[in-house]
């Protein structure tokens, strides 16, 4: 059995899909960065958690509008 057959490749791709491997970048000035840090602290989240939640909610809203 080959190590890299199609079944193995598909299985490995499915495993990788569960991991967060892509980054969202922001271009913020110092004032905006401080506001982001304050909001994350207020919500007791990391900046990454806050940004991920915002992005996922926005994607959800966009996909709901497209379906209607």
Buried (B, 14 or more C-beta within 10 A) or exposed (E): EEEEEEEEEEEEEEEEEEEEEEEEEEEEEEEEEEEBEEEBEEEEBEBEEBBBEEEEEEEEEEEEEEEE
